[in-house]
Amino acid sequence: MLRIGWNQTVSTFMIADVSVFYNRFWDLIEGGFYKHEDKDYIQFENVTSAQITGIECTINSWLVKNILLVNAGYTLIDPHKLE
C-alpha cells in the first residue's frame, strides 16, 4: 500500500486535504449482482490479484466558528483485476 497526501490550512476557517493511493490485493472474493429472467442473483468470484488506485479530496470548514463544522469529501477509485 502506498499513500501520499497533502494537507493545507487555507484560512482560519478552512482546511483542505488531498491524497493519492495505490493498493495491491491478493486472494479476494468479489460479489456481484446479476439479473436473469427477472430474478436477481448474487454471484461470488475468486480474484487472484487486483489493484486499486485513486485520489481522495476533503475540505473541512467552520460555518460558525467553534460551533458548526462542515466536512465534505470525495474519493475517486480505479479498480482493476490483474489475473
N, C-alpha and C positions, 0 to 999 in steps of 0.2 A: 504494500500500500504506500502510495506517495501522495502527500497533500502539501500544497504551497499556498499560503494565504497572505493577505494584506489587510490591515485594519487602520482606518484613518478617522481621526476626530475632525469632522467638517466644521463644526461650530460648537458652542457650549450646549446646544440643544440636539445635535445630530452626530451619530457615529455610523460610518459605512464599513462594511466588511466584504471582501471578495476572496474566494479561494478556488483553486482548480485541483482536481484529484484524478488519480489513476489507480485502479484496483484490478488484481487478477484473482480469480476464484477457480477451485478445482472440486470435482465430485459434488456437483449441485443437483438438486431435484427441483425442476421448474414446473409449476402448474399452469394450465391454460384452460380457458373456457371455449367450448365448441358447441355449435348448434347443428343438429342433424334431424331432418324430418320433424321440425317444430318441437324438438326436445333439446334441452340444454344438458351438456355433459362437461365434466371436469376430467382432463387427461393430464397425467404426470409424465414427465420425460426426464431421463438422466442426461445431464450435461457434463461432459468430461472436463471442459475448461471454458472459461468466459472472461471477458474483460469489460470493465465499465470505466469510462472517462466522463468528466463533466465539469461544470462550473457552478458555483453557488454564490449568490449575492444576498446580502442582508443590510437593511437600514433600520437603525433604532433612533427614534426621535421623541423628544418630550414635547407634547402638545401643550400641557400645562406643567411647568417646572416642578419636579418632585411630587406630582400628583397623578398625571396621566401620561404613560409611556406607550408609544405605538411601535410594534415590531413588524416589519414586512420583509419577507424573504422569498427567493425563487431558486429552484435547483433544476438545471438542465442536464440530463444524462444521455449518454450514447452507449447502450449495451450491445455487445457482440458475442456470439458463440464462436469459439476458436477450434472446434472439432475438426 
